[in-house]
Amino acid sequence: QLQLVESGGGLVQAGGSLRLSCAASGRVFGSYSIGWFRQAPGKEREVVAAVSWSGDDTYYVDSVKGRFTISRDNAKKMVYLQMNSLKPEDAAVYYCAADEWEMLIRYRRGDYWGQGTQVTVSS
């Protein structure tokens, strides 16, 4: 079993930054790849970034490349999403999820999900 809890969302002006955190509990954290997803009202859920279990591999959707950075600390059971140069279109509920790499990126699925944290970007 794995439990995930996101934090760090909030209201920020366009061009600003936020750092989201995903705290995990459970003995199997280090075995999972972790993805950050987002879903805005009326839009499909999309995977924004992902990091492999080792941290060696990362993935970013094109729209956030160069602005967002995903990282993980397996010793602390934490995954972070540093978001810079935020745009109004980045506003959404952000979720972290754990699963195998392909499941996260190709199928946008996760075995375990957090409850989400709201990111609002004002123009």
All heavy atoms as an XYZ file, in Angstrom:
957
protein
N       0.834     -1.189      0.000
C       0.000      0.000      0.000
C       0.875      1.247      0.000
O       1.969      1.246      0.576
C      -0.922      0.014      1.220
C      -2.036     -0.989      1.153
C      -3.086     -0.634      0.136
O      -3.288      0.541     -0.171
N      -3.753     -1.627     -0.428
N       0.371      2.252     -0.635
C       1.090      3.521     -0.709
C       0.073      4.639     -0.569
O      -0.964      4.634     -1.230
C       1.807      3.631     -2.054
C       2.847      4.729     -2.227
C       4.009      4.533     -1.270
C       3.339      4.752     -3.663
N       0.364      5.589      0.291
C      -0.486      6.772      0.431
C       0.295      7.997     -0.009
O       1.471      8.149      0.340
C      -0.953      6.925      1.874
C      -1.913      5.825      2.306
C      -2.394      6.007      3.729
O      -1.685      6.519      4.584
N      -3.617      5.579      3.984
N      -0.368      8.852     -0.761
C       0.266     10.040     -1.309
C      -0.507     11.275     -0.876
O      -1.743     11.287     -0.949
C       0.299      9.970     -2.839
C       0.980      8.745     -3.456
C       0.784      8.717     -4.964
C       2.445      8.708     -3.106
N       0.204     12.300     -0.456
C      -0.424     13.543     -0.026
C       0.305     14.708     -0.679
O       1.517     14.894     -0.464
C      -0.389     13.707      1.503
C      -1.022     15.033      1.905
C      -1.111     12.541      2.173
N      -0.438     15.493     -1.463
C       0.143     16.647     -2.133
C       0.009     17.892     -1.265
O      -0.923     18.020     -0.465
C      -0.548     16.923     -3.469
C      -0.542     15.778     -4.460
C      -1.785     14.933     -4.374
O      -2.450     14.945     -3.315
O      -2.118     14.240     -5.358
N       0.907     18.820     -1.473
C       0.824     20.120     -0.826
C       1.581     21.125     -1.690
O       2.311     20.752     -2.607
C       1.415     20.075      0.591
O       2.782     19.722      0.544
N       1.386     22.399     -1.356
C       2.145     23.440     -2.030
C       1.381     24.237     -3.062
O       1.910     25.201     -3.629
N       0.136     23.856     -3.322
C      -0.646     24.626     -4.274
C      -1.033     25.976     -3.695
O      -0.807     26.270     -2.524
N      -1.609     26.803     -4.550
C      -2.044     28.113     -4.099
C      -2.290     29.036     -5.262
O      -2.380     28.609     -6.421
N      -2.403     30.299     -4.935
C      -2.651     31.348     -5.927
C      -1.342     32.077     -6.208
O      -0.654     32.505     -5.271
C      -3.699     32.327     -5.403
C      -3.943     33.589     -6.235
C      -4.500     33.230     -7.604
C      -4.888     34.531     -5.487
N      -1.023     32.224     -7.467
C       0.209     32.907     -7.857
C      -0.069     33.728     -9.109
O      -0.941     33.367     -9.917
C       1.341     31.878     -8.093
C       1.024     30.961     -9.263
C       2.681     32.557     -8.277
N       0.651     34.806     -9.250
C       0.515     35.624    -10.458
C       1.258     34.959    -11.618
O       2.232     34.224    -11.418
C       1.086     37.012    -10.227
C       0.218     37.905     -9.356
C       0.720     39.330     -9.309
O       1.916     39.578     -9.427
N      -0.195     40.271     -9.137
N       0.798     35.241    -12.802
C       1.493     34.740    -13.993
C       2.954     35.166    -13.947
O       3.270     36.305    -13.594
C       0.819     35.259    -15.252
N       3.819     34.243    -14.284
C       5.251     34.490    -14.204
C       5.877     34.056    -12.890
O       7.103     33.998    -12.769
N       5.032     33.747    -11.922
C       5.524     33.343    -10.615
C       5.868     31.869    -10.545
O       5.825     31.149    -11.554
N       6.207     31.436     -9.339
C       6.655     30.057     -9.128
C       5.923     29.427     -7.948
O       5.504     30.121     -7.015
C       8.164     30.024     -8.842
O       8.911     30.520     -9.930
N       5.806     28.131     -8.011
C       5.315     27.321     -6.908
C       6.106     26.026     -6.889
O       6.567     25.560     -7.937
C       3.824     26.990     -7.069
C       2.794     28.061     -6.764
C       1.404     27.553     -7.133
C       2.828     28.472     -5.308
N       6.221     25.448     -5.717
C       6.796     24.107     -5.613
C       5.780     23.193     -4.953
O       5.386     23.404     -3.803
C       8.097     24.094     -4.822
C       8.779     22.723     -4.904
C      10.134     22.673     -4.243
N      10.046     22.412     -2.816
C      10.990     21.799     -2.118
N      12.108     21.386     -2.729
N      10.867     21.617     -0.815
N       5.373     22.194     -5.701
C       4.459     21.192     -5.174
C       5.264     20.057     -4.563
O       6.324     19.695     -5.061
C       3.555     20.647     -6.274
C       2.746     21.670     -7.053
C       1.815     20.950     -8.031
C       1.950     22.577     -6.137
N       4.713     19.507     -3.496
C       5.334     18.364     -2.832
C       4.353     17.212     -2.784
O       3.149     17.417     -2.619
C       5.761     18.731     -1.413
O       6.722     19.767     -1.414
N       4.888     16.028     -2.896
C       4.093     14.807     -2.783
C       4.778     13.940     -1.740
O       5.902     13.466     -1.959
C       4.018     14.094     -4.127
S       3.203     12.485     -4.103
N       4.118     13.775     -0.601
C       4.672     12.986      0.490
C       4.064     11.595      0.456
O       2.841     11.452      0.368
C       4.377     13.656      1.823
N       4.915     10.597      0.522
C       4.454      9.214      0.440
C       4.673      8.488      1.746
O       5.626      8.762      2.483
C       5.192      8.494     -0.678
N       3.781      7.594      2.037
C       3.971      6.674      3.152
C       3.739      5.271      2.639
O       2.872      5.048      1.807
C       3.011      7.007      4.290
O       1.669      6.890      3.860
N       4.535      4.353      3.119
C       4.452      2.986      2.627
C       5.836      2.484      2.270
O       6.706      3.244      1.873
N       5.985      1.197      2.394
C       7.310      0.609      2.244
C       7.752      0.462      0.806
O       8.916      0.223      0.544
C       7.324     -0.749      2.938
C       7.072     -0.654      4.431
C       6.849     -2.005      5.044
N       8.012     -2.851      4.928
C       8.048     -4.108      5.354
N       6.974     -4.644      5.894
N       9.135     -4.822      5.236
N       6.827      0.600     -0.151
C       7.161      0.301     -1.538
C       7.412      1.549     -2.363
O       7.503      1.471     -3.578
C       6.049     -0.542     -2.198
C       5.943     -1.889     -1.504
C       4.721      0.193     -2.166
N       7.524      2.692     -1.722
C       7.668      3.948     -2.469
C       8.788      3.882     -3.483
O       8.640      4.292     -4.627
C       7.894      5.104     -1.492
C       8.224      6.400     -2.173
C       7.228      7.125     -2.804
C       9.521      6.893     -2.170
C       7.520      8.324     -3.439
C       9.822      8.086     -2.801
C       8.821      8.804     -3.433
N       9.923      3.383     -3.090
C      11.096      3.357     -3.951
C      10.956      2.471     -5.166
O      11.789      2.527     -6.070
N       9.918      1.664     -5.218
C       9.706      0.770     -6.349
C       8.896      1.412     -7.466
O       8.802      0.859     -8.563
C       8.979     -0.498     -5.889
O       9.716     -1.164     -4.889
N       8.284      2.532     -7.190
C       7.350      3.137     -8.126
C       7.914      4.361     -8.828
O       8.627      5.160     -8.231
C       6.079      3.580     -7.388
C       5.129      2.466     -7.072
C       5.162      1.824     -5.838
C       4.184      2.052     -7.999
C       4.280      0.805     -5.547
C       3.294      1.033     -7.709
C       3.347      0.414     -6.481
O       2.462     -0.597     -6.192
N       7.541      4.490    -10.071
C       7.681      5.777    -10.738
C       6.554      6.675    -10.242
O       5.476      6.188     -9.867
C       7.583      5.614    -12.256
O       8.660      4.849    -12.752
N       6.809      7.961    -10.235
C       5.823      8.919     -9.747
C       5.541      9.938    -10.837
O       6.460     10.462    -11.475
C       6.322      9.662     -8.495
C       6.675      8.661     -7.386
C       5.262     10.656     -8.014
C       5.500      7.901     -6.816
N       4.287     10.217    -11.014
C       3.894     11.222    -12.001
C       3.110     12.342    -11.360
O       2.411     12.132    -10.370
N       3.252     13.518    -11.919
C       2.381     14.647    -11.568
C       1.383     14.818    -12.712
O       1.779     14.944    -13.874
C       3.169     15.933    -11.386
C       3.860     16.033    -10.060
C       5.167     15.774     -9.784
C       3.264     16.437     -8.831
N       5.423     15.989     -8.462
C       4.268     16.404     -7.843
C       1.979     16.841     -8.454
C       4.032     16.745     -6.512
C       1.743     17.175     -7.139
C       2.760     17.123     -6.181
N       0.115     14.813    -12.372
C      -0.961     15.017    -13.315
C      -1.671     16.318    -12.974
O      -1.571     16.824    -11.850
C      -1.976     13.876    -13.231
C      -1.470     12.552    -13.707
C      -0.574     11.805    -12.945
C      -1.889     12.026    -14.917
C      -0.102     10.574    -13.378
C      -1.437     10.796    -15.357
C      -0.540     10.068    -14.590
N      -2.400     16.819    -13.934
C      -3.255     17.961    -13.648
C      -4.550     17.829    -14.423
O      -4.604     17.208    -15.484
C      -2.568     19.279    -13.989
C      -2.297     19.514    -15.470
C      -1.487     20.793    -15.650
N      -1.194     21.053    -17.060
C      -0.355     22.003    -17.474
N       0.266     22.790    -16.580
N      -0.141     22.174    -18.758
N      -5.569     18.419    -13.865
C      -6.868     18.435    -14.529
C      -7.543     19.761    -14.264
O      -7.765     20.129    -13.102
C      -7.754     17.283    -14.072
C      -9.029     17.163    -14.873
C      -9.721     15.834    -14.695
O      -9.521     15.141    -13.702
N     -10.531     15.453    -15.667
N      -7.849     20.451    -15.339
C      -8.578     21.714    -15.268
C     -10.046     21.439    -15.583
O     -10.365     20.446    -16.251
C      -7.987     22.709    -16.256
N     -10.942     22.294    -15.136
C     -12.371     22.088    -15.412
C     -12.644     21.948    -16.904
O     -12.177     22.753    -17.714
C     -13.014     23.349    -14.845
C     -12.081     23.796    -13.785
C     -10.708     23.467    -14.292
N     -13.368     20.911    -17.261
C     -13.737     20.702    -18.654
C     -12.645     20.120    -19.525
O     -12.834     19.980    -20.736
N     -11.512     19.806    -18.931
C     -10.396     19.266    -19.702
C     -10.032     17.877    -19.208
O     -10.308     17.514    -18.064
C      -9.184     20.192    -19.615
C      -9.396     21.542    -20.270
C      -8.110     22.327    -20.303
C      -8.294     23.646    -21.018
N      -7.019     24.417    -21.077
N      -9.403     17.126    -20.076
C      -8.943     15.800    -19.691
C      -7.738     15.900    -18.766
O      -6.967     16.854    -18.828
C      -8.567     14.990    -20.934
C      -9.746     14.588    -21.805
C      -9.332     13.629    -22.894
O      -8.129     13.341    -23.019
O     -10.217     13.162    -23.629
N      -7.598     14.890    -17.953
C      -6.426     14.815    -17.104
C      -5.202     14.569    -17.973
O      -5.246     13.747    -18.887
C      -6.605     13.681    -16.108
C      -5.476     13.506    -15.118
C      -5.831     12.421    -14.114
N      -5.990     11.132    -14.775
C      -6.607     10.096    -14.216
N      -7.143     10.224    -13.015
N      -6.699      8.949    -14.867
N      -4.134     15.260    -17.680
C      -2.906     15.051    -18.434
C      -1.733     14.849    -17.480
O      -1.716     15.390    -16.372
C      -2.605     16.231    -19.367
C      -2.275     17.529    -18.684
C      -1.802     18.603    -19.657
O      -1.411     18.281    -20.795
O      -1.806     19.792    -19.240
N      -0.802     14.045    -17.946
C       0.405     13.856    -17.163
C       1.353     14.994    -17.495
O       1.655     15.252    -18.657
C       1.041     12.468    -17.413
C       1.318     12.227    -18.877
C       2.289     12.296    -16.569
N       1.782     15.692    -16.492
C       2.623     16.869    -16.654
C       4.103     16.489    -16.616
O       4.900     16.957    -17.433
C       2.308     17.890    -15.554
C       3.260     19.061    -15.618
C       0.863     18.341    -15.663
N       4.453     15.648    -15.682
C       5.849     15.242    -15.511
C       5.872     13.907    -14.787
O       4.917     13.554    -14.080
C       6.624     16.280    -14.709
N       6.957     13.187    -14.962
C       7.117     11.913    -14.269
C       8.594     11.677    -13.995
O       9.463     12.190    -14.711
C       6.530     10.760    -15.084
N       8.842     10.910    -12.953
C      10.213     10.556    -12.597
C      10.243      9.065    -12.290
O       9.336      8.537    -11.643
C      10.717     11.411    -11.415
C       9.857     11.219    -10.167
C      12.180     11.122    -11.099
N      11.263      8.396    -12.792
C      11.379      6.960    -12.574
C      11.724      6.662    -11.120
O      12.091      7.554    -10.357
C      12.449      6.376    -13.491
O      13.721      6.948    -13.194
N      11.638      5.393    -10.751
C      11.866      5.014     -9.358
C      13.257      5.411     -8.890
O      13.459      5.776     -7.737
C      11.653      3.513     -9.172
C      12.672      2.662     -9.873
C      12.601      2.167    -11.138
C      13.931      2.241     -9.352
N      13.730      1.458    -11.442
C      14.563      1.483    -10.364
C      14.588      2.408     -8.137
C      15.812      0.898    -10.183
C      15.837      1.825     -7.952
C      16.429      1.086     -8.972
N      14.225      5.383     -9.794
C      15.604      5.710     -9.426
C      15.886      7.203     -9.507
O      16.897      7.677     -8.982
C      16.578      4.981    -10.349
O      16.437      5.460    -11.680
N      15.014      7.916    -10.193
C      15.265      9.325    -10.431
C      16.091      9.595    -11.669
O      16.310     10.747    -12.034
N      16.520      8.538    -12.344
C      17.406      8.712    -13.490
C      16.668      9.198    -14.744
O      17.259      9.817    -15.619
C      18.113      7.389    -13.813
C      19.146      7.030    -12.769
O      19.568      7.931    -12.016
O      19.520      5.848    -12.693
N      15.409      8.860    -14.830
C      14.624      9.224    -16.015
C      13.507     10.179    -15.634
O      12.850      9.992    -14.610
C      14.024      7.981    -16.665
C      15.104      7.048    -17.176
O      15.971      7.512    -17.920
O      15.065      5.858    -16.812
N      13.322     11.159    -16.479
C      12.224     12.101    -16.283
C      11.476     12.300    -17.596
O      12.020     12.082    -18.686
C      12.711     13.462    -15.779
O      13.678     13.989    -16.699
C      13.325     13.356    -14.396
N      10.245     12.708    -17.449
C       9.392     12.998    -18.593
C       8.677     14.306    -18.326
O       8.272     14.584    -17.180
C       8.366     11.880    -18.788
C       7.215     12.276    -19.672
C       7.302     12.145    -21.052
C       6.040     12.810    -19.128
C       6.251     12.535    -21.869
C       4.997     13.205    -19.934
C       5.106     13.064    -21.310
O       4.071     13.449    -22.112
N       8.500     15.104    -19.375
C       7.724     16.342    -19.289
C       6.844     16.466    -20.525
O       7.290     16.193    -21.655
C       8.639     17.567    -19.217
C       9.531     17.594    -18.007
C      10.829     17.111    -18.073
C       9.071     18.095    -16.795
C      11.659     17.121    -16.967
C       9.891     18.108    -15.669
C      11.172     17.616    -15.771
O      11.984     17.628    -14.671
N       5.639     16.900    -20.311
C       4.791     17.238    -21.451
C       5.370     18.491    -22.092
O       5.992     19.326    -21.412
C       3.333     17.428    -20.991
C       3.171     18.683    -20.158
C       2.394     17.422    -22.171
N       5.201     18.624    -23.378
C       5.849     19.715    -24.103
C       5.534     21.093    -23.531
O       6.383     21.980    -23.498
C       5.446     19.680    -25.587
C       6.134     18.566    -26.348
O       7.101     17.986    -25.823
O       5.698     18.270    -27.474
N       4.324     21.266    -23.076
C       3.890     22.590    -22.632
C       4.598     23.082    -21.381
O       4.523     24.274    -21.065
C       2.382     22.608    -22.409
O       2.021     21.664    -21.425
N       5.286     22.191    -20.661
C       5.958     22.621    -19.425
C       7.472     22.476    -19.499
O       8.177     22.847    -18.551
C       5.428     21.862    -18.193
C       3.913     21.954    -18.108
C       5.895     20.420    -18.163
N       7.976     21.954    -20.586
C       9.423     21.772    -20.717
C      10.143     23.110    -20.575
O       9.754     24.103    -21.167
C       9.754     21.133    -22.064
C       9.432     19.662    -22.138
C       9.801     19.084    -23.494
C       9.475     17.590    -23.554
N       9.769     17.011    -24.885
N      11.187     23.093    -19.784
C      11.951     24.302    -19.545
C      11.407     25.160    -18.428
O      12.078     26.106    -17.996
N      10.216     24.847    -17.946
C       9.602     25.634    -16.864
C       9.417     24.807    -15.596
O       9.514     25.344    -14.495
C       8.251     26.189    -17.317
C       8.323     27.102    -18.520
C       6.977     27.781    -18.792
N       5.915     26.820    -19.094
C       4.786     26.709    -18.390
N       4.571     27.475    -17.333
N       3.858     25.820    -18.752
N       9.101     23.528    -15.749
C       8.840     22.653    -14.605
C       9.999     21.675    -14.425
O      10.603     21.227    -15.409
C       7.567     21.854    -14.810
C       6.288     22.643    -14.750
C       6.283     24.027    -14.764
C       5.067     21.987    -14.678
C       5.098     24.758    -14.718
C       3.874     22.680    -14.615
C       3.892     24.067    -14.653
N      10.267     21.335    -13.178
C      11.292     20.344    -12.872
C      10.761     19.378    -11.827
O      10.300     19.811    -10.770
C      12.567     21.011    -12.343
O      13.050     21.966    -13.300
C      13.648     19.962    -12.095
N      10.834     18.096    -12.138
C      10.408     17.068    -11.197
C      11.651     16.453    -10.560
O      12.690     16.281    -11.215
C       9.540     15.992    -11.885
C       8.906     15.068    -10.853
C      10.342     15.209    -12.922
C       7.852     14.120    -11.431
N      11.540     16.141     -9.288
C      12.636     15.489     -8.583
C      12.066     14.623     -7.479
O      10.914     14.792     -7.089
C      13.615     16.533     -8.005
O      12.954     17.378     -7.080
N      12.888     13.706     -6.987
C      12.435     12.858     -5.904
C      13.569     12.610     -4.931
O      14.746     12.631     -5.304
C      11.857     11.541     -6.429
C      12.861     10.579     -7.006
C      12.143      9.377     -7.633
N      11.498      8.526     -6.641
C      10.570      7.611     -6.938
N      10.188      7.445     -8.202
N      10.025      6.863     -5.999
N      13.186     12.367     -3.699
C      14.116     12.017     -2.633
C      13.586     10.745     -2.001
O      12.658     10.799     -1.187
C      14.202     13.155     -1.626
C      15.233     12.914     -0.538
O      15.547     11.739     -0.255
O      15.713     13.885      0.049
N      14.134      9.624     -2.383
C      13.604      8.347     -1.900
C      13.818      8.158     -0.403
O      13.025      7.502      0.260
C      14.217      7.187     -2.671
C      13.628      7.037     -4.062
O      12.565      7.604     -4.357
N      14.295      6.302     -4.924
N      14.883      8.733      0.116
C      15.136      8.605      1.548
C      14.040      9.304      2.355
O      13.650      8.832      3.421
C      16.499      9.181      1.895
N      13.559     10.396      1.835
C      12.497     11.153      2.518
C      11.115     10.777      2.014
O      10.121     11.268      2.535
C      12.717     12.655      2.323
C      13.974     13.186      2.964
C      14.087     14.692      2.766
C      15.326     15.236      3.447
N      15.453     16.702      3.251
N      11.050      9.941      0.996
C       9.778      9.543      0.389
C       9.015     10.777     -0.088
O       7.825     10.947      0.206
C       8.937      8.715      1.351
C       9.581      7.384      1.723
C       8.668      6.526      2.587
C       9.329      5.205      2.919
N       8.454      4.351      3.762
N       9.711     11.612     -0.823
C       9.126     12.852     -1.316
C       9.371     12.985     -2.816
O      10.424     12.574     -3.325
C       9.730     14.070     -0.626
C       9.462     14.168      0.854
S       7.736     14.529      1.232
C       7.572     16.168      0.517
N       8.410     13.571     -3.488
C       8.560     13.965     -4.887
C       8.141     15.427     -4.991
O       7.174     15.839     -4.365
C       7.713     13.098     -5.819
C       7.848     13.579     -7.268
C       8.124     11.636     -5.710
N       8.890     16.180     -5.779
C       8.649     17.607     -5.897
C       8.393     17.985     -7.356
O       8.904     17.359     -8.275
C       9.853     18.393     -5.391
C      10.279     18.019     -4.003
C      11.342     17.137     -3.792
C       9.615     18.525     -2.884
C      11.738     16.785     -2.528
C      10.003     18.176     -1.601
C      11.056     17.303     -1.429
O      11.441     16.944     -0.171
N       7.621     19.035     -7.528
C       7.438     19.619     -8.848
C       7.669     21.119     -8.704
O       6.831     21.821     -8.134
C       6.051     19.338     -9.406
C       5.828     19.825    -10.837
C       6.685     19.004    -11.813
C       4.356     19.715    -11.231
N       8.809     21.569     -9.169
C       9.119     22.992     -9.173
C       8.530     23.597    -10.436
O       8.868     23.174    -11.543
C      10.631     23.215     -9.128
C      11.041     24.671     -9.183
C      10.613     25.441     -7.945
O      10.755     24.955     -6.825
N      10.093     26.652     -8.141
N       7.665     24.568    -10.259
C       6.976     25.179    -11.394
C       7.360     26.647    -11.467
O       7.061     27.421    -10.544
C       5.462     25.032    -11.240
C       5.009     23.587    -11.029
S       3.213     23.400    -11.052
C       2.750     24.353     -9.616
N       8.024     27.017    -12.535
C       8.450     28.391    -12.750
C       7.735     28.980    -13.955
O       7.173     28.253    -14.780
C       9.960     28.442    -12.968
C      10.748     27.948    -11.776
O      10.331     28.102    -10.627
N      11.905     27.349    -12.039
N       7.770     30.279    -14.055
C       7.163     30.981    -15.192
C       5.738     30.499    -15.435
O       5.343     30.177    -16.561
C       8.015     30.778    -16.454
O       9.334     31.238    -16.252
N       4.975     30.447    -14.382
C       3.616     29.911    -14.489
C       2.735     30.767    -15.387
O       2.868     32.000    -15.414
C       2.997     29.785    -13.097
C       3.493     28.564    -12.317
C       3.227     28.731    -10.831
C       2.832     27.299    -12.836
N       1.856     30.091    -16.089
C       0.930     30.733    -17.015
C      -0.499     30.450    -16.565
O      -0.746     29.448    -15.883
C       1.137     30.176    -18.425
C       2.551     30.303    -18.949
C       2.695     29.628    -20.306
C       4.109     29.733    -20.844
N       4.251     29.059    -22.160
N      -1.438     31.271    -16.953
C      -2.832     30.996    -16.589
C      -3.290     29.610    -17.020
O      -4.099     28.980    -16.330
C      -3.599     32.100    -17.325
C      -2.625     33.233    -17.388
C      -1.287     32.584    -17.601
N      -2.774     29.125    -18.122
C      -3.179     27.797    -18.595
C      -2.602     26.660    -17.758
O      -2.966     25.499    -17.961
C      -2.797     27.592    -20.073
C      -1.356     27.898    -20.395
C      -1.164     29.303    -20.945
O      -1.788     30.244    -20.402
O      -0.355     29.453    -21.892
N      -1.722     26.966    -16.815
C      -1.224     25.948    -15.893
C      -2.182     25.714    -14.723
O      -2.002     24.779    -13.949
C       0.138     26.357    -15.325
C       1.232     26.392    -16.379
O       1.264     25.484    -17.230
O       2.041     27.340    -16.348
N      -3.178     26.569    -14.593
C      -4.106     26.438    -13.481
C      -4.889     25.129    -13.583
O      -5.431     24.798    -14.650
C      -5.070     27.620    -13.466
N      -4.923     24.403    -12.495
C      -5.589     23.104    -12.463
C      -5.450     22.523    -11.070
O      -4.747     23.079    -10.218
C      -4.961     22.146    -13.485
N      -6.105     21.403    -10.861
C      -5.817     20.592     -9.680
C      -4.687     19.647    -10.062
O      -4.772     18.970    -11.091
C      -7.052     19.814     -9.216
C      -6.698     18.945     -7.998
C      -8.188     20.763     -8.869
N      -3.662     19.645     -9.262
C      -2.493     18.812     -9.523
C      -2.507     17.603     -8.579
O      -2.716     17.755     -7.383
C      -1.210     19.611     -9.324
C      -0.901     20.531    -10.480
C      -1.676     21.664    -10.712
C       0.151     20.269    -11.353
C      -1.413     22.503    -11.785
C       0.433     21.095    -12.421
C      -0.361     22.215    -12.634
O      -0.096     23.041    -13.705
N      -2.255     16.451     -9.167
C      -2.242     15.201     -8.422
C      -0.898     14.500     -8.623
O      -0.339     14.545     -9.719
C      -3.321     14.246     -8.928
C      -4.727     14.775     -8.884
C      -5.256     15.515     -9.945
C      -5.556     14.511     -7.791
C      -6.559     15.993     -9.912
C      -6.854     14.980     -7.750
C      -7.343     15.721     -8.815
O      -8.640     16.181     -8.771
N      -0.436     13.826     -7.611
C       0.666     12.906     -7.819
C       0.117     11.484     -7.800
O      -0.878     11.201     -7.130
C       1.790     13.087     -6.805
S       1.366     12.808     -5.083
N       0.759     10.648     -8.565
C       0.315      9.264     -8.698
C       1.527      8.355     -8.819
O       2.580      8.770     -9.321
C      -0.583      9.100     -9.920
N       1.360      7.132     -8.391
C       2.440      6.158     -8.424
C       2.032      4.955     -9.259
O       0.907      4.453     -9.137
C       2.778      5.702     -7.009
N       2.930      4.529    -10.103
C       2.680      3.337    -10.932
C       3.955      3.030    -11.707
O       4.993      3.672    -11.506
C       1.531      3.576    -11.907
C       0.789      2.296    -12.264
O       1.455      1.236    -12.357
O      -0.437      2.351    -12.461
N       3.870      2.077    -12.605
C       4.975      1.797    -13.513
C       5.089      2.937    -14.528
O       4.115      3.624    -14.837
C       4.746      0.470    -14.227
C       4.759     -0.719    -13.285
C       4.517     -2.027    -14.011
O       4.324     -2.002    -15.249
O       4.518     -3.077    -13.341
N       6.275      3.090    -15.037
C       6.581      4.197    -15.940
C       5.601      4.275    -17.111
O       5.022      5.325    -17.378
C       8.003      4.002    -16.445
C       8.535      5.072    -17.320
C       8.708      5.009    -18.676
C       8.998      6.368    -16.925
N       9.249      6.193    -19.137
C       9.436      7.033    -18.092
C       9.096      7.023    -15.693
C       9.962      8.334    -18.057
C       9.612      8.314    -15.674
C      10.040      8.942    -16.838
N       5.415      3.166    -17.793
C       4.556      3.174    -18.978
C       3.107      3.476    -18.623
O       2.391      4.130    -19.380
C       4.653      1.830    -19.700
C       5.946      1.628    -20.451
C       6.089      2.578    -21.622
O       5.116      2.737    -22.389
O       7.169      3.187    -21.764
N       2.669      2.983    -17.483
C       1.291      3.233    -17.087
C       1.054      4.725    -16.863
O       0.013      5.267    -17.228
C       0.954      2.447    -15.824
C       1.002      0.946    -15.998
S      -0.141      0.373    -17.265
C      -1.698      0.652    -16.449
N       2.020      5.385    -16.270
C       1.873      6.813    -16.003
C       1.882      7.616    -17.295
O       1.008      8.450    -17.531
C       3.007      7.295    -15.110
C       3.042      6.794    -13.681
C       4.354      7.192    -13.016
C       1.867      7.303    -12.881
N       2.858      7.365    -18.129
C       3.091      8.236    -19.275
C       2.201      7.877    -20.455
O       1.613      8.751    -21.088
C       4.568      8.166    -19.679
C       5.427      8.751    -18.585
C       4.806      8.892    -20.993
C       6.902      8.599    -18.825
N       2.129      6.584    -20.748
C       1.387      6.191    -21.958
C      -0.105      6.081    -21.687
O      -0.925      6.502    -22.509
C       1.921      4.871    -22.484
C       1.210      4.376    -23.723
C       1.928      3.211    -24.338
N       3.272      3.549    -24.798
C       4.065      2.702    -25.449
N       3.668      1.476    -25.693
N       5.257      3.097    -25.849
N      -0.463      5.545    -20.548
C      -1.882      5.291    -20.292
C      -2.488      6.258    -19.293
O      -3.677      6.195    -19.011
C      -2.056      3.848    -19.825
C      -1.557      2.851    -20.832
C      -0.374      2.141    -20.630
C      -2.262      2.636    -22.013
C       0.084      1.242    -21.574
C      -1.804      1.732    -22.958
C      -0.627      1.046    -22.729
O      -0.178      0.162    -23.654
N      -1.664      7.157    -18.746
C      -2.148      8.176    -17.805
C      -2.908      7.533    -16.661
O      -3.956      8.032    -16.228
C      -3.009      9.203    -18.529
C      -2.233     10.018    -19.544
C      -3.134     10.979    -20.273
N      -4.072     10.292    -21.145
C      -5.052     10.897    -21.791
N      -5.245     12.187    -21.638
N      -5.846     10.215    -22.564
N      -2.370      6.443    -16.184
C      -3.009      5.760    -15.076
C      -2.054      5.686    -13.890
O      -0.849      5.855    -14.040
C      -3.422      4.348    -15.510
C      -4.473      4.341    -16.598
C      -4.888      2.943    -16.950
N      -5.482      2.251    -15.809
C      -5.966      1.030    -15.878
N      -5.907      0.349    -17.001
N      -6.492      0.461    -14.824
N      -2.638      5.439    -12.734
C      -1.834      5.285    -11.539
C      -2.455      4.288    -10.592
O      -3.679      4.206    -10.492
N      -1.617      3.537     -9.934
C      -2.100      2.605     -8.918
C      -2.559      3.340     -7.675
O      -3.511      2.918     -7.009
C      -0.985      1.630     -8.525
C      -1.108      0.287     -9.227
O      -2.134      0.065     -9.891
O      -0.177     -0.521     -9.092
N      -1.860      4.395     -7.343
C      -2.143      5.177     -6.144
C      -2.179      6.654     -6.510
O      -1.378      7.110     -7.323
C      -1.074      4.933     -5.075
C      -0.938      3.495     -4.676
C       0.062      2.684     -5.219
C      -1.826      2.930     -3.759
C       0.171      1.360     -4.866
C      -1.714      1.597     -3.400
C      -0.716      0.821     -3.957
O      -0.607     -0.499     -3.599
N      -3.106      7.352     -5.881
C      -3.306      8.772     -6.158
C      -3.397      9.557     -4.863
O      -3.924      9.070     -3.862
C      -4.604      8.989     -6.937
C      -4.562      8.467     -8.327
C      -4.827      7.188     -8.729
C      -4.239      9.195     -9.512
N      -4.678      7.081    -10.083
C      -4.331      8.302    -10.590
C      -3.892     10.522     -9.766
C      -4.080      8.693    -11.908
C      -3.642     10.904    -11.070
C      -3.730      9.996    -12.126
N      -2.923     10.784     -4.928
C      -3.167     11.705     -3.839
C      -4.507     12.392     -4.033
O      -5.223     12.151     -5.013
N      -4.822     13.288     -3.116
C      -6.131     13.949     -3.142
C      -6.137     15.201     -4.010
O      -7.193     15.736     -4.318
C      -6.561     14.314     -1.707
C      -5.980     15.622     -1.159
C      -4.506     15.551     -0.857
O      -3.892     14.487     -0.850
N      -3.897     16.705     -0.599
N      -4.965     15.675     -4.385
C      -4.865     16.833     -5.262
C      -4.615     18.130     -4.515
O      -4.971     18.276     -3.344
N      -4.003     19.065     -5.205
C      -3.787     20.404     -4.667
C      -4.060     21.413     -5.778
O      -3.655     21.222     -6.924
C      -2.354     20.556     -4.099
O      -2.210     21.821     -3.461
C      -1.287     20.415     -5.178
N      -4.781     22.465     -5.426
C      -5.228     23.437     -6.418
C      -4.126     24.446     -6.730
O      -3.520     25.013     -5.811
C      -6.464     24.181     -5.912
C      -6.985     25.254     -6.849
C      -7.658     24.668     -8.071
O      -8.531     23.812     -7.963
N      -7.274     25.158     -9.251
N      -3.909     24.676     -8.000
C      -3.003     25.727     -8.453
C      -3.819     26.725     -9.259
O      -4.485     26.350    -10.233
C      -1.858     25.160     -9.309
C      -1.042     26.293     -9.935
C      -0.960     24.273     -8.462
N      -3.780     27.964     -8.843
C      -4.498     29.035     -9.529
C      -3.489     30.076     -9.970
O      -2.647     30.508     -9.168
C      -5.541     29.676     -8.607
O      -6.435     28.659     -8.117
C      -6.351     30.732     -9.364
N      -3.555     30.469    -11.224
C      -2.617     31.440    -11.773
C      -3.410     32.633    -12.296
O      -4.236     32.487    -13.210
C      -1.763     30.832    -12.905
C      -0.728     31.843    -13.378
C      -1.080     29.551    -12.437
N      -3.162     33.771    -11.740
C      -3.867     34.984    -12.161
C      -3.073     35.694    -13.248
O      -1.841     35.730    -13.214
C      -4.085     35.906    -10.975
O      -2.841     36.339    -10.453
N      -3.801     36.255    -14.182
C      -3.134     36.937    -15.303
C      -2.930     38.415    -15.007
O      -3.426     38.942    -14.037
C      -3.959     36.767    -16.572
O      -5.261     37.250    -16.373
